[in-house]
Amino acid sequence: MILVIALFLLGVWALVATVIELRRDGYRRTPTDWSRIAAHEVLDRAEAGHAFR
């Protein structure tokens, strides 16, 4: 029974630590900067198919 309680506490600690680290890491959804994306002309010239290099 002690092992079950220890395992549960370890799981809770890991869950709390994960949430804290995810909030700290600075990862947030940011809008796309469309000025950094290549012009559509380049994409229009792309051909479908397989190429082996």
Stockholm file with secondary structure:
# STOCKHOLM 1.0

chainA/1-53         MILVIALFLLGVWALVATVIELRRDGYRRTPTDWSRIAAHEVLDRAEAGHAFR
#=GR chainA/1-53 SS CHHHHHHHHHHHHHHHHHHHHHHHSCCCCCCCCGGGSCCHHHHHTCCCSCCCC
#=GC SS_cons        CHHHHHHHHHHHHHHHHHHHHHHHSCCCCCCCCGGGSCCHHHHHTCCCSCCCC
//
